[in-house]
Amino acid sequence: MKPLANADLLKSPTLIKISALLLLTVASFYLGKHWSNDSYHQLLFFSSSSSATSGTSIPKISISPNSNKTFNLSAIIPSNHTTTQPPNPIPIPSESNPPPPPPIQSFGIVDENGAMSDDFEVGEVENVEDWGNQTETVESESDGESKPNRFRIKKFGMCPESMREYIPCLDNADAIKKLESTERGEKFERHCPEKGNGLNCLVPPPRGYRQPIPWPRSRDEVWFSNVPHTRLVEDKGGQNWISRDTKDKNKFKFPGGGTQFIHGADQYLDQISKMVSDITFGKHIRVAMDVGCGVASFGAYLLSRDVLTISVAPKDVHENQIQFALERGVPAMAAAFATRRLLYPSQAFDLIHCSRCRINWTRDDGILLLEINRMLRAGGYFAWAAQPVYKHEAALEEQWTEMLNLTTSLCWKLVQKEGYIAIWQKPLNNTCYLSREAGTKQPFCDESDDPDNVWYTSLKPCISRIPENGYGGNVPSWPDRLHTPPDRLQTITFDSYIARKELFKAESKFWNEIIGSYIRSMKWKKMKLRNVMDMKAGFGGFAAALNDHKLDCWVLNVVPISGPNTLPVIYDRGLLGVMHDWCEPFDTYPRTYDFLHASGLFSVERKRCEMSTILLEMDRILRPGGRAYIRDSIDVMDEIQEITKAMGWQTSLRDTSEGPHASYRILTCEKRLLKA
């Protein structure tokens, strides 16, 4: 192609079109600016009319009659009117899209080198003064002409100061006075207030209450103001249980000792594992019980060896030992060996330990040791550290002989005796029991007896049978057992349209994904999760997910009596759990849990009792600054929100990961520090 010359370029049609377009643009801009000038107030109206002669439409242009008038609009605009911009759309918070968390404040101590020391606290408990001790009610509208107006609680008042450590079912003085006998420890068992006489106020914290020291520091020290009791220091200080910090009187210190291991729990645990080679902590031994636990140093030091220990003791003269244990961040419950079964399933514990626990195991033909036998896993170990083991006094030697005879009749094998410790092993099957002489005491329990039926069930003077199929005794070592569907899964009574193993795996997968989303979106790893309770635990999938995601906490899995008893499965997985009825108070001190999880609980229990009964109990056992996640159906959420508001909790309602049209919601709650 021949290139264009300069003269041809000027005559090009394309250039002419571009020039014309530019000229038109400039002209349009000039005319627009001119006609939009503020001084020009005429409005032109275009219309058309039909000619009477021709019938055609004739366009007309007329000028507005107000063309030369101006108007003062300020006279008709209200003086308080402000111009607002339309708000940006606010996304509804959900599991995957939560509101941004508040900034975390750090308070610490800087040492002489300018570095932050490890003695610091993250965040503060919100303090609400003057909450008051008066309960306020308001009248709500009636549902119809036949029903009178109802009164609802607008605000729950604070309980009296004397109730700051109130455990309703263990502090029922009126019921205890009516007991026919207390010689077997009946006064330390559950005696709950009658229906309608339960808790109806908020249990106050002690004066000077502070946010608990975080784990792992809390293993060794707690704030004096949170558990202001010196009785244990006076009674047990010389045995290295507990001491008052000589430099900082605001703290209790826990040296790690006990009555039989004053040189420390670590040395004591090393001795036990050397005595019996099969006692491999964190592998074969995963779940333990410490009876008469003191301040729970035995269980506290087992945690570092991957062993979960439930520490139990009655609320007796050393009444605050369980409170100290939980303040330290160690699993513990108030419980007594008296006349009823403890609230744990059969074959639950790999190891049960008693060190000077002040229990007469041989009384009433060994009925208390038979309860130990029921809870001890087939092949499990019982460790007893007590004076009859090693002292050569006539009375103590007689006690040792009685203990030997009793354990022999139970077919327990004394595997080792060294110093002040004796260790027995429970048999793996019923062979020994069946070979005993006829008429031997401690007979087999009837086949109709359910060893997992524990709610208000009396102790039985018989030996619980070991399942012939080996269920409960052949669990894998830790950590494999956590996700291995246990054999006892097949014994759970419930309606299931799919195989139990698939249901077990589906629950674990569900909670693993949910906890993963909480960690990503709600920054759970920055939360102070230590003492956690799952109030409707199922197979323990929630607790297993917390373990998988390596959150440094322990979980007490509660199995309500209103549903299937899944406790055997929970223990076979290597987790802790307990049976409970949420229409009654729980056996723990106030302010002992950092986090309460309730999934599907209220929609079931509201058919049996008032939701306020459960929520007031949650407030009692939750620490100020602690959180509760309530995951339940939409139709219970309004009432739950109303009650939590009356308790002074801060709440936020969120969608689940299924979206806004799902039938479930999540209510995230935070308890504030209230004062009367």
Secondary structure as GFF3:
##gff-version 3
##sequence-region A 1 676
A	DSSP	alpha_helix	6	10	.	.	.	ID=ss1
A	DSSP	alpha_helix	13	35	.	.	.	ID=ss2
A	DSSP	beta_strand	44	50	.	.	.	ID=ss3
A	DSSP	beta_strand	57	63	.	.	.	ID=ss4
A	DSSP	three_ten_helix	73	76	.	.	.	ID=ss5
A	DSSP	beta_strand	106	107	.	.	.	ID=ss6
A	DSSP	beta_strand	121	122	.	.	.	ID=ss7
A	DSSP	beta_strand	127	128	.	.	.	ID=ss8
A	DSSP	beta_strand	136	140	.	.	.	ID=ss9
A	DSSP	beta_strand	150	155	.	.	.	ID=ss10
A	DSSP	three_ten_helix	161	163	.	.	.	ID=ss11
A	DSSP	alpha_helix	173	177	.	.	.	ID=ss12
A	DSSP	three_ten_helix	186	188	.	.	.	ID=ss13
A	DSSP	three_ten_helix	217	219	.	.	.	ID=ss14
A	DSSP	beta_strand	221	223	.	.	.	ID=ss15
A	DSSP	three_ten_helix	224	226	.	.	.	ID=ss16
A	DSSP	alpha_helix	231	236	.	.	.	ID=ss17
A	DSSP	three_ten_helix	237	239	.	.	.	ID=ss18
A	DSSP	beta_strand	243	244	.	.	.	ID=ss19
A	DSSP	beta_strand	251	253	.	.	.	ID=ss20
A	DSSP	alpha_helix	265	275	.	.	.	ID=ss21
A	DSSP	beta_strand	287	291	.	.	.	ID=ss22
A	DSSP	alpha_helix	297	302	.	.	.	ID=ss23
A	DSSP	three_ten_helix	303	305	.	.	.	ID=ss24
A	DSSP	beta_strand	308	313	.	.	.	ID=ss25
A	DSSP	alpha_helix	321	328	.	.	.	ID=ss26
A	DSSP	beta_strand	332	334	.	.	.	ID=ss27
A	DSSP	beta_strand	349	355	.	.	.	ID=ss28
A	DSSP	alpha_helix	363	375	.	.	.	ID=ss29
A	DSSP	beta_strand	376	385	.	.	.	ID=ss30
A	DSSP	alpha_helix	387	390	.	.	.	ID=ss31
A	DSSP	alpha_helix	394	409	.	.	.	ID=ss32
A	DSSP	beta_strand	413	418	.	.	.	ID=ss33
A	DSSP	beta_strand	421	425	.	.	.	ID=ss34
A	DSSP	alpha_helix	431	434	.	.	.	ID=ss35
A	DSSP	three_ten_helix	480	482	.	.	.	ID=ss36
A	DSSP	three_ten_helix	487	491	.	.	.	ID=ss37
A	DSSP	alpha_helix	500	522	.	.	.	ID=ss38
A	DSSP	three_ten_helix	524	526	.	.	.	ID=ss39
A	DSSP	beta_strand	531	534	.	.	.	ID=ss40
A	DSSP	alpha_helix	541	548	.	.	.	ID=ss41
A	DSSP	beta_strand	554	560	.	.	.	ID=ss42
A	DSSP	alpha_helix	567	572	.	.	.	ID=ss43
A	DSSP	beta_strand	576	580	.	.	.	ID=ss44
A	DSSP	beta_strand	593	599	.	.	.	ID=ss45
A	DSSP	alpha_helix	602	605	.	.	.	ID=ss46
A	DSSP	alpha_helix	611	621	.	.	.	ID=ss47
A	DSSP	beta_strand	622	633	.	.	.	ID=ss48
A	DSSP	alpha_helix	634	646	.	.	.	ID=ss49
A	DSSP	beta_strand	650	655	.	.	.	ID=ss50
A	DSSP	beta_strand	664	670	.	.	.	ID=ss51
A	DSSP	beta_strand	673	674	.	.	.	ID=ss52
###
